[in-house]
Each structure stands twice: as structure tokens, then as C-alpha cells.
Amino acid sequence: MGKLSETLSLAQERARTMNLAYAGTLTPKEAWDVLQLAPGAKLVDVRTRAEWDWVGRVPGSVEIEWMLYPGNEPNPHFLAQLQRQVDREALVMFLCRSGARSNAAANLAVASGFTNAYNILEGFEGDKDASGHRNKVGGWRHANLPWTQG
């Protein structure tokens, strides 16, 4: 079994264990590996414009706000934007700050006919540490994966 198959099998097993509707859950490192190994795979970053601008971006990701900034209201066009930018058959991975909005986005994607949706655990910034700070416990940046800051 190749690295891609192995990674996706592990992610799918996690989803079964957690009783999730979507295909699987990936760590940030696993998601990066999938992006490298699976032609056509997409990473959809569902954070806000402010987060992309001020916290950082994943190069090559599709950026679609789940919650609109500054009002913090649900993006009524999320699904239409997703359908325009990502093929329903594509392997699509959702990323947010810590994994909650991306979980919701992955659930919506599956309910809307996306057949290969994954959530990225830990998100871009990971969980808060004992001092209430992010980027020290898990997450895309903590894993030293590619990102840029505006």
C-alpha cells in the first residue's frame, strides 16, 4: 500500500471511530502529504479574510469564508462558492483555525454531494495552551508546514 492509500485509510478509520458523515480526518502533516501525493486534491481554508490577512495563508489553498468578517455571520454563499471552485468528485480537505468550522464545512459538503471530503484536525493555529495562546499545541503552523503571512 502506498503512502497516500495508507494516510487516507487511517483518516477514514478515524472518521468511522468518531461516527462522522464525511470521509475522514487528517492531521495537518497528513493533509500536506495528501496535497503532495493526490493530483487534483484541494485544501479549502474556511477561515475569515481577517485570519488570512493577519494570521497567515496556506499557499495554493482555496479560500472561502465559513463565517463572514467582520459580522461573524454565516456566509450564505459558502456552498455556491465551494461548488464553483471545487469539483464534487475531488478529494477536498477543509481547514479552519482549530477544526470546528472545517468540521461543519465538511459535513455540509458531504450533505451536498461531495463524495471525498475530509476535515483537517487541529486547524491552522491548533488548540490553546495553558496560557491561552495558540500555535504551540498542534496545528498547521506548529507542524512547520508551508504558510505565508501578509
N, C-alpha and C positions, 0 to 999 in steps of 0.2 A: 504494500500500500504506500503510495506517495505521500509526501508531507501535506499537500493540500487535502487529500482524502482523509488523512489522519486528523488534521486540525478540524475539518468540518464534522467528522464523526464525533469527536469529543464535544464540540459545540452543540451538536444535535442531541447527544446524550444528556448534557446539562439541561437543555430545554425540556426533554422528556421528564427528567427528575423533578424539575421545577413546575411541571404541568403548564408550559407556555404554549400559546397558539402558534407562534412563529417558529421558523426552522431551527434556530439555535442562538446561543450566547457565546460571544468571543471575548477574550481578554484583549486589551489594546495591542499587545505584541502579536497575538494570533490574527487580529484584524489586519495588521500591517503585512503579515506573511501572506494572507489571503489576497490582499491587493496586489502583491508582487507575483503571485502564482496563478491567479484566476483571471484570464483575459476577459474584459468586459465587466468585472466586478466594480461596484460603485460604493463609495463611502458618502453617506448623506449626513451632513452636520446640521442638526436641528436647533442649535443654539441661536441666540439673538444676534442682530447686527452689531450691537454694542460688544457682545462677547467676542465676536470675530475680530472686531477692530481693536479692542483693548486688551483682550486676554491672549488671543492667538488663533491662527488658522492652520488647518491641515492642508498642505499643498495638493491640488487636484481634486479636492472634495467638492461635492455638490452642496451648496448652501441654501437651505430652505428653513426659514424660521417656523418653529412649532408655536411659540408664543411671540406675539409682536412686541417690539420695543418702540416707544417707552411705556405703552399702556399695560403691558403684561396680559394681553387678551389673546385668546386662541386665534391663530391665523386661519381665517375662513377659507383661504385659497390653498392651504397646505396640500391637500390631496391632488388638486388640479395641477399645481406646480410640480409635484412629485411625478404624476403621470406624464407630464410634458417632458421632464428631464431624465427619467429613468424607465427603461423597458420593464414591463411586468415580469418577464422571464429572467431578468438579470439577477445575479447574486447581489443583493443590496444590504449594506450594513449601516445601521443608524448610530450616531454619536451625539451626545449632549455633554453637559458639564459633569454629571455624576452617574448617569444611566437611567434616570426616571423618565425624562421627556422622550428619550430614544426608545424606551420600552413602550410607551404609548404610541409612538410613531410606527414602530414595528408591528404592533397589534392592529393599527388602522390599515397599514399596508397589506397585511395578510387578509383582513376582512374585505379589502378592496380588490383582491385578486392577484396580489404579488405573491409568487409561489416560492420565493427563495430569500426571505427576509430574516436578518439577524440583528440582535442588539449587541452593542459593544459595552461590556461591563466596565465599571469604574469611570467611564467617560473621559473627557479631556483633562479635567483637573483632579479627579479622584475624590475620595471622601475627606472630610475634615479630620485633622489630627487632634490630639488632646488640647492644643491651644486654639482650636477653631480655624486653623489655616489649611488650605488645600495645596495640592501639588507635592505633598510629602508622603501621602498614603495612596498608592495606586494611581491610575490614570495614564493617559497618552503622554503627557509631558514628562511625568515622573519616570516613565519607561524609556525616556530619551529617544522617542520616535520623531520623525520629521515634523516640524511645525515652524511657522513664521509668525512674527509679531509686527503689526502695522504701526 
